[in-house]
Amino acid sequence: MATTTPEHDERMATMTFSSVYPHYVAKVEKKGRTEAELLEVIRWLTGFSDAQIRKHIDDESTFEAFFKKARLNPNAEQIKGVICGYRVEDIENPLTRKVRYLDKLVDELAKGKKMGKILRDG
């Protein structure tokens, strides 16, 4: 298992979704993908509607609050690989792992992966 530091885990928990979302949008749009595709990926992972995602942005929800309300997709465990120097599937802290799942999906979208592959459709 990959051990993240308590400080790193705390930073993940208290970071707001709204502070990171514009970076996700910029990252995918710079690579020719759309915000609509980004929202599709977030909906798949979290079970949120677009309105619920927008409310988390407007309310400046922390990642802890964001993922506490999420219904994580049962196929999320299929998200594997390295993001920010950590192997996602080996991250011990459950919240940090969920944040990195989201980072990994955004990364795959920006790298031009087909949506079916990103959404683990088999």
TIVO-2410 file (N, C-alpha, C; in nm, 3 decimals):
# residues 122
REC num residu      c1      c2      c3 atome chaine
REC   1      M   0.083  -0.120   0.000     N      A
REC   1      M   0.000   0.000   0.000    CA      A
REC   1      M   0.088   0.126   0.000     C      A
REC   2      A   0.039   0.228  -0.067     N      A
REC   2      A   0.110   0.356  -0.070    CA      A
REC   2      A   0.064   0.439   0.048     C      A
REC   3      T   0.160   0.482   0.125     N      A
REC   3      T   0.127   0.562   0.242    CA      A
REC   3      T   0.144   0.708   0.208     C      A
REC   4      T   0.037   0.781   0.220     N      A
REC   4      T   0.044   0.926   0.206    CA      A
REC   4      T   0.065   0.980   0.346     C      A
REC   5      T   0.118   1.100   0.356     N      A
REC   5      T   0.140   1.157   0.490    CA      A
REC   5      T   0.009   1.209   0.545     C      A
REC   6      P  -0.002   1.216   0.678     N      A
REC   6      P  -0.123   1.275   0.737    CA      A
REC   6      P  -0.148   1.417   0.687     C      A
REC   7      E  -0.040   1.491   0.664     N      A
REC   7      E  -0.052   1.629   0.613    CA      A
REC   7      E  -0.112   1.629   0.473     C      A
REC   8      H  -0.065   1.537   0.390     N      A
REC   8      H  -0.117   1.524   0.253    CA      A
REC   8      H  -0.266   1.489   0.257     C      A
REC   9      D  -0.302   1.392   0.340     N      A
REC   9      D  -0.443   1.350   0.350    CA      A
REC   9      D  -0.530   1.464   0.400     C      A
REC  10      E  -0.480   1.540   0.497     N      A
REC  10      E  -0.555   1.655   0.550    CA      A
REC  10      E  -0.575   1.760   0.442     C      A
REC  11      R  -0.470   1.783   0.362     N      A
REC  11      R  -0.479   1.881   0.252    CA      A
REC  11      R  -0.586   1.838   0.152     C      A
REC  12      M  -0.590   1.707   0.121     N      A
REC  12      M  -0.692   1.655   0.029    CA      A
REC  12      M  -0.832   1.677   0.088     C      A
REC  13      A  -0.848   1.651   0.216     N      A
REC  13      A  -0.979   1.661   0.282    CA      A
REC  13      A  -1.031   1.804   0.286     C      A
REC  14      T  -0.941   1.901   0.308     N      A
REC  14      T  -0.985   2.039   0.328    CA      A
REC  14      T  -0.982   2.123   0.200     C      A
REC  15      M  -0.921   2.072   0.095     N      A
REC  15      M  -0.921   2.143  -0.034    CA      A
REC  15      M  -1.065   2.149  -0.085     C      A
REC  16      T  -1.102   2.261  -0.144     N      A
REC  16      T  -1.239   2.272  -0.195    CA      A
REC  16      T  -1.246   2.224  -0.340     C      A
REC  17      F  -1.356   2.157  -0.369     N      A
REC  17      F  -1.381   2.112  -0.506    CA      A
REC  17      F  -1.383   2.232  -0.600     C      A
REC  18      S  -1.443   2.342  -0.554     N      A
REC  18      S  -1.454   2.461  -0.640    CA      A
REC  18      S  -1.317   2.521  -0.674     C      A
REC  19      S  -1.217   2.501  -0.588     N      A
REC  19      S  -1.083   2.556  -0.618    CA      A
REC  19      S  -1.012   2.473  -0.724     C      A
REC  20      V  -1.048   2.346  -0.737     N      A
REC  20      V  -0.980   2.257  -0.831    CA      A
REC  20      V  -1.055   2.246  -0.964     C      A
REC  21      Y  -1.188   2.260  -0.959     N      A
REC  21      Y  -1.271   2.242  -1.078    CA      A
REC  21      Y  -1.224   2.326  -1.199     C      A
REC  22      P  -1.195   2.457  -1.181     N      A
REC  22      P  -1.150   2.535  -1.299    CA      A
REC  22      P  -1.021   2.479  -1.361     C      A
REC  23      H  -0.935   2.419  -1.278     N      A
REC  23      H  -0.812   2.358  -1.330    CA      A
REC  23      H  -0.845   2.232  -1.412     C      A
REC  24      Y  -0.944   2.156  -1.365     N      A
REC  24      Y  -0.988   2.039  -1.441    CA      A
REC  24      Y  -1.041   2.084  -1.578     C      A
REC  25      V  -1.126   2.187  -1.578     N      A
REC  25      V  -1.184   2.238  -1.703    CA      A
REC  25      V  -1.073   2.284  -1.797     C      A
REC  26      A  -0.980   2.364  -1.746     N      A
REC  26      A  -0.871   2.416  -1.829    CA      A
REC  26      A  -0.786   2.301  -1.885     C      A
REC  27      K  -0.759   2.202  -1.803     N      A
REC  27      K  -0.676   2.089  -1.846    CA      A
REC  27      K  -0.741   2.013  -1.961     C      A
REC  28      V  -0.870   1.983  -1.949     N      A
REC  28      V  -0.935   1.904  -2.055    CA      A
REC  28      V  -0.959   1.989  -2.179     C      A
REC  29      E  -0.996   2.116  -2.162     N      A
REC  29      E  -1.022   2.201  -2.279    CA      A
REC  29      E  -0.895   2.229  -2.358     C      A
REC  30      K  -0.782   2.240  -2.287     N      A
REC  30      K  -0.654   2.263  -2.354    CA      A
REC  30      K  -0.621   2.145  -2.446     C      A
REC  31      K  -0.673   2.029  -2.414     N      A
REC  31      K  -0.648   1.908  -2.493    CA      A
REC  31      K  -0.764   1.875  -2.588     C      A
REC  32      G  -0.856   1.972  -2.606     N      A
REC  32      G  -0.963   1.952  -2.705    CA      A
REC  32      G  -1.085   1.878  -2.654     C      A
REC  33      R  -1.095   1.855  -2.524     N      A
REC  33      R  -1.214   1.792  -2.468    CA      A
REC  33      R  -1.305   1.904  -2.414     C      A
REC  34      T  -1.426   1.868  -2.372     N      A
REC  34      T  -1.522   1.970  -2.332    CA      A
REC  34      T  -1.556   1.960  -2.183     C      A
REC  35      E  -1.611   2.070  -2.133     N      A
REC  35      E  -1.659   2.069  -1.994    CA      A
REC  35      E  -1.773   1.969  -1.979     C      A
REC  36      A  -1.854   1.952  -2.083     N      A
REC  36      A  -1.963   1.854  -2.079    CA      A
REC  36      A  -1.907   1.713  -2.058     C      A
REC  37      E  -1.796   1.683  -2.124     N      A
REC  37      E  -1.732   1.551  -2.106    CA      A
REC  37      E  -1.677   1.538  -1.964     C      A
REC  38      L  -1.620   1.646  -1.913     N      A
REC  38      L  -1.570   1.647  -1.775    CA      A
REC  38      L  -1.684   1.619  -1.678     C      A
REC  39      L  -1.797   1.685  -1.698     N      A
REC  39      L  -1.913   1.664  -1.611    CA      A
REC  39      L  -1.962   1.519  -1.620     C      A
REC  40      E  -1.957   1.461  -1.740     N      A
REC  40      E  -1.998   1.322  -1.757    CA      A
REC  40      E  -1.911   1.229  -1.672     C      A
REC  41      V  -1.781   1.256  -1.672     N      A
REC  41      V  -1.686   1.177  -1.593    CA      A
REC  41      V  -1.715   1.193  -1.442     C      A
REC  42      I  -1.739   1.317  -1.400     N      A
REC  42      I  -1.767   1.343  -1.258    CA      A
REC  42      I  -1.899   1.277  -1.217     C      A
REC  43      R  -2.000   1.287  -1.303     N      A
REC  43      R  -2.129   1.221  -1.274    CA      A
REC  43      R  -2.111   1.070  -1.260     C      A
REC  44      W  -2.031   1.011  -1.350     N      A
REC  44      W  -2.008   0.867  -1.346    CA      A
REC  44      W  -1.944   0.826  -1.213     C      A
REC  45      L  -1.841   0.901  -1.171     N      A
REC  45      L  -1.768   0.865  -1.049    CA      A
REC  45      L  -1.851   0.886  -0.923     C      A
REC  46      T  -1.926   0.996  -0.919     N      A
REC  46      T  -1.989   1.039  -0.793    CA      A
REC  46      T  -2.138   1.008  -0.782     C      A
REC  47      G  -2.205   0.988  -0.895     N      A
REC  47      G  -2.350   0.972  -0.893    CA      A
REC  47      G  -2.424   1.104  -0.884     C      A
REC  48      F  -2.352   1.216  -0.884     N      A
REC  48      F  -2.414   1.348  -0.875    CA      A
REC  48      F  -2.476   1.388  -1.009     C      A
REC  49      S  -2.580   1.471  -1.002     N      A
REC  49      S  -2.634   1.536  -1.121    CA      A
REC  49      S  -2.551   1.662  -1.148     C      A
REC  50      D  -2.569   1.721  -1.266     N      A
REC  50      D  -2.501   1.848  -1.295    CA      A
REC  50      D  -2.536   1.953  -1.190     C      A
REC  51      A  -2.664   1.958  -1.149     N      A
REC  51      A  -2.709   2.057  -1.050    CA      A
REC  51      A  -2.639   2.034  -0.916     C      A
REC  52      Q  -2.623   1.908  -0.878     N      A
REC  52      Q  -2.554   1.878  -0.751    CA      A
REC  52      Q  -2.405   1.916  -0.760     C      A
REC  53      I  -2.344   1.892  -0.874     N      A
REC  53      I  -2.203   1.931  -0.893    CA      A
REC  53      I  -2.192   2.083  -0.882     C      A
REC  54      R  -2.282   2.155  -0.951     N      A
REC  54      R  -2.282   2.302  -0.947    CA      A
REC  54      R  -2.300   2.352  -0.803     C      A
REC  55      K  -2.388   2.286  -0.727     N      A
REC  55      K  -2.411   2.327  -0.588    CA      A
REC  55      K  -2.284   2.308  -0.504     C      A
REC  56      H  -2.212   2.199  -0.525     N      A
REC  56      H  -2.086   2.178  -0.453    CA      A
REC  56      H  -1.985   2.288  -0.487     C      A
REC  57      I  -1.986   2.333  -0.612     N      A
REC  57      I  -1.897   2.442  -0.653    CA      A
REC  57      I  -1.942   2.571  -0.584     C      A
REC  58      D  -2.072   2.601  -0.593     N      A
REC  58      D  -2.125   2.724  -0.534    CA      A
REC  58      D  -2.107   2.727  -0.382     C      A
REC  59      D  -2.124   2.612  -0.317     N      A
REC  59      D  -2.112   2.603  -0.171    CA      A
REC  59      D  -1.967   2.591  -0.124     C      A
REC  60      E  -1.874   2.582  -0.219     N      A
REC  60      E  -1.732   2.565  -0.188    CA      A
REC  60      E  -1.710   2.445  -0.096     C      A
REC  61      S  -1.773   2.333  -0.131     N      A
REC  61      S  -1.759   2.210  -0.054    CA      A
REC  61      S  -1.614   2.163  -0.054     C      A
REC  62      T  -1.569   2.114   0.062     N      A
REC  62      T  -1.438   2.050   0.066    CA      A
REC  62      T  -1.451   1.914  -0.003     C      A
REC  63      F  -1.337   1.857  -0.040     N      A
REC  63      F  -1.341   1.723  -0.099    CA      A
REC  63      F  -1.401   1.623   0.001     C      A
REC  64      E  -1.376   1.645   0.130     N      A
REC  64      E  -1.434   1.556   0.231    CA      A
REC  64      E  -1.587   1.559   0.224     C      A
REC  65      A  -1.645   1.679   0.220     N      A
REC  65      A  -1.792   1.693   0.211    CA      A
REC  65      A  -1.843   1.642   0.076     C      A
REC  66      F  -1.770   1.672  -0.030     N      A
REC  66      F  -1.807   1.632  -0.166    CA      A
REC  66      F  -1.820   1.479  -0.174     C      A
REC  67      F  -1.716   1.408  -0.130     N      A
REC  67      F  -1.718   1.263  -0.141    CA      A
REC  67      F  -1.804   1.196  -0.035     C      A
REC  68      K  -1.831   1.266   0.075     N      A
REC  68      K  -1.920   1.210   0.178    CA      A
REC  68      K  -2.061   1.195   0.121     C      A
REC  69      K  -2.101   1.287   0.032     N      A
REC  69      K  -2.235   1.284  -0.028    CA      A
REC  69      K  -2.240   1.201  -0.157     C      A
REC  70      A  -2.123   1.168  -0.212     N      A
REC  70      A  -2.117   1.095  -0.339    CA      A
REC  70      A  -2.156   0.949  -0.320     C      A
REC  71      R  -2.214   0.893  -0.426     N      A
REC  71      R  -2.239   0.748  -0.433    CA      A
REC  71      R  -2.136   0.695  -0.534     C      A
REC  72      L  -2.021   0.656  -0.482     N      A
REC  72      L  -1.909   0.618  -0.568    CA      A
REC  72      L  -1.949   0.503  -0.661     C      A
REC  73      N  -1.916   0.518  -0.788     N      A
REC  73      N  -1.947   0.415  -0.887    CA      A
REC  73      N  -1.881   0.283  -0.845     C      A
REC  74      P  -1.955   0.172  -0.851     N      A
REC  74      P  -1.896   0.043  -0.811    CA      A
REC  74      P  -1.774   0.004  -0.894     C      A
REC  75      N  -1.763   0.058  -1.015     N      A
REC  75      N  -1.648   0.027  -1.101    CA      A
REC  75      N  -1.529   0.119  -1.075     C      A
REC  76      A  -1.540   0.209  -0.978     N      A
REC  76      A  -1.430   0.302  -0.949    CA      A
REC  76      A  -1.302   0.226  -0.911     C      A
REC  77      E  -1.318   0.110  -0.852     N      A
REC  77      E  -1.200   0.032  -0.813    CA      A
REC  77      E  -1.118  -0.014  -0.933     C      A
REC  78      Q  -1.176  -0.005  -1.052     N      A
REC  78      Q  -1.102  -0.040  -1.174    CA      A
REC  78      Q  -1.007   0.072  -1.216     C      A
REC  79      I  -1.017   0.188  -1.151     N      A
REC  79      I  -0.928   0.300  -1.185    CA      A
REC  79      I  -0.792   0.269  -1.125     C      A
REC  80      K  -0.694   0.255  -1.212     N      A
REC  80      K  -0.560   0.219  -1.168    CA      A
REC  80      K  -0.458   0.307  -1.239     C      A
REC  81      G  -0.339   0.310  -1.185     N      A
REC  81      G  -0.232   0.385  -1.248    CA      A
REC  81      G  -0.173   0.487  -1.153     C      A
REC  82      V  -0.076   0.561  -1.203     N      A
REC  82      V  -0.004   0.658  -1.121    CA      A
REC  82      V  -0.055   0.798  -1.150     C      A
REC  83      I  -0.081   0.870  -1.043     N      A
REC  83      I  -0.119   1.012  -1.054    CA      A
REC  83      I  -0.049   1.087  -0.941     C      A
REC  84      C   0.017   1.195  -0.974     N      A
REC  84      C   0.088   1.278  -0.876    CA      A
REC  84      C   0.187   1.194  -0.794     C      A
REC  85      G   0.248   1.096  -0.858     N      A
REC  85      G   0.349   1.016  -0.791    CA      A
REC  85      G   0.296   0.902  -0.705     C      A
REC  86      Y   0.165   0.885  -0.701     N      A
REC  86      Y   0.105   0.777  -0.621    CA      A
REC  86      Y   0.034   0.678  -0.712     C      A
REC  87      R   0.047   0.550  -0.683     N      A
REC  87      R  -0.030   0.448  -0.754    CA      A
REC  87      R  -0.168   0.449  -0.689     C      A
REC  88      V  -0.270   0.491  -0.765     N      A
REC  88      V  -0.404   0.516  -0.713    CA      A
REC  88      V  -0.458   0.398  -0.633     C      A
REC  89      E  -0.446   0.278  -0.690     N      A
REC  89      E  -0.506   0.162  -0.625    CA      A
REC  89      E  -0.438   0.125  -0.494     C      A
REC  90      D  -0.319   0.182  -0.467     N      A
REC  90      D  -0.245   0.150  -0.345    CA      A
REC  90      D  -0.259   0.255  -0.235     C      A
REC  91      I  -0.331   0.362  -0.261     N      A
REC  91      I  -0.346   0.467  -0.160    CA      A
REC  91      I  -0.434   0.416  -0.047     C      A
REC  92      E  -0.382   0.421   0.075     N      A
REC  92      E  -0.453   0.365   0.191    CA      A
REC  92      E  -0.569   0.452   0.237     C      A
REC  93      N  -0.550   0.583   0.241     N      A
REC  93      N  -0.654   0.671   0.292    CA      A
REC  93      N  -0.771   0.674   0.192     C      A
REC  94      P  -0.891   0.634   0.235     N      A
REC  94      P  -1.005   0.623   0.142    CA      A
REC  94      P  -1.041   0.755   0.073     C      A
REC  95      L  -1.040   0.866   0.146     N      A
REC  95      L  -1.075   0.995   0.085    CA      A
REC  95      L  -0.969   1.036  -0.017     C      A
REC  96      T  -0.843   1.025   0.021     N      A
REC  96      T  -0.735   1.061  -0.071    CA      A
REC  96      T  -0.744   0.976  -0.198     C      A
REC  97      R  -0.776   0.847  -0.182     N      A
REC  97      R  -0.790   0.758  -0.299    CA      A
REC  97      R  -0.901   0.809  -0.390     C      A
REC  98      K  -1.014   0.850  -0.333     N      A
REC  98      K  -1.127   0.900  -0.414    CA      A
REC  98      K  -1.089   1.027  -0.490     C      A
REC  99      V  -1.018   1.118  -0.422     N      A
REC  99      V  -0.973   1.241  -0.490    CA      A
REC  99      V  -0.881   1.204  -0.606     C      A
REC 100      R  -0.793   1.110  -0.583     N      A
REC 100      R  -0.700   1.068  -0.689    CA      A
REC 100      R  -0.771   0.991  -0.800     C      A
REC 101      Y  -0.879   0.919  -0.767     N      A
REC 101      Y  -0.962   0.858  -0.873    CA      A
REC 101      Y  -1.008   0.969  -0.968     C      A
REC 102      L  -1.060   1.077  -0.910     N      A
REC 102      L  -1.110   1.188  -0.991    CA      A
REC 102      L  -0.997   1.249  -1.073     C      A
REC 103      D  -0.882   1.272  -1.009     N      A
REC 103      D  -0.766   1.326  -1.082    CA      A
REC 103      D  -0.727   1.235  -1.199     C      A
REC 104      K  -0.729   1.105  -1.176     N      A
REC 104      K  -0.690   1.009  -1.279    CA      A
REC 104      K  -0.789   1.011  -1.396     C      A
REC 105      L  -0.919   1.020  -1.365     N      A
REC 105      L  -1.019   1.027  -1.473    CA      A
REC 105      L  -1.002   1.154  -1.556     C      A
REC 106      V  -0.976   1.266  -1.489     N      A
REC 106      V  -0.954   1.393  -1.560    CA      A
REC 106      V  -0.830   1.381  -1.649     C      A
REC 107      D  -0.727   1.318  -1.596     N      A
REC 107      D  -0.603   1.297  -1.670    CA      A
REC 107      D  -0.629   1.212  -1.796     C      A
REC 108      E  -0.706   1.104  -1.779     N      A
REC 108      E  -0.737   1.017  -1.893    CA      A
REC 108      E  -0.819   1.092  -1.998     C      A
REC 109      L  -0.912   1.175  -1.954     N      A
REC 109      L  -0.992   1.256  -2.046    CA      A
REC 109      L  -0.901   1.350  -2.125     C      A
REC 110      A  -0.812   1.417  -2.054     N      A
REC 110      A  -0.720   1.512  -2.119    CA      A
REC 110      A  -0.624   1.441  -2.215     C      A
REC 111      K  -0.592   1.317  -2.185     N      A
REC 111      K  -0.500   1.243  -2.273    CA      A
REC 111      K  -0.569   1.184  -2.395     C      A
REC 112      G  -0.700   1.208  -2.407     N      A
REC 112      G  -0.770   1.167  -2.527    CA      A
REC 112      G  -0.825   1.025  -2.526     C      A
REC 113      K  -0.829   0.963  -2.408     N      A
REC 113      K  -0.887   0.828  -2.402    CA      A
REC 113      K  -1.033   0.834  -2.443     C      A
REC 114      K  -1.081   0.726  -2.500     N      A
REC 114      K  -1.222   0.717  -2.538    CA      A
REC 114      K  -1.307   0.712  -2.412     C      A
REC 115      M  -1.424   0.774  -2.418     N      A
REC 115      M  -1.512   0.784  -2.301    CA      A
REC 115      M  -1.549   0.647  -2.246     C      A
REC 116      G  -1.573   0.549  -2.331     N      A
REC 116      G  -1.606   0.415  -2.285    CA      A
REC 116      G  -1.496   0.354  -2.198     C      A
REC 117      K  -1.371   0.381  -2.235     N      A
REC 117      K  -1.259   0.330  -2.156    CA      A
REC 117      K  -1.249   0.405  -2.022     C      A
REC 118      I  -1.266   0.538  -2.027     N      A
REC 118      I  -1.259   0.619  -1.905    CA      A
REC 118      I  -1.366   0.574  -1.807     C      A
REC 119      L  -1.486   0.547  -1.858     N      A
REC 119      L  -1.599   0.510  -1.772    CA      A
REC 119      L  -1.606   0.360  -1.744     C      A
REC 120      R  -1.497   0.292  -1.775     N      A
REC 120      R  -1.482   0.149  -1.743    CA      A
REC 120      R  -1.605   0.069  -1.787     C      A
REC 121      D  -1.643   0.086  -1.915     N      A
REC 121      D  -1.759   0.017  -1.970    CA      A
REC 121      D  -1.729  -0.126  -2.012     C      A
REC 122      G  -1.615  -0.175  -1.973     N      A
REC 122      G  -1.585  -0.315  -2.003    CA      A
REC 122      G  -1.481  -0.335  -2.103     C      A
***
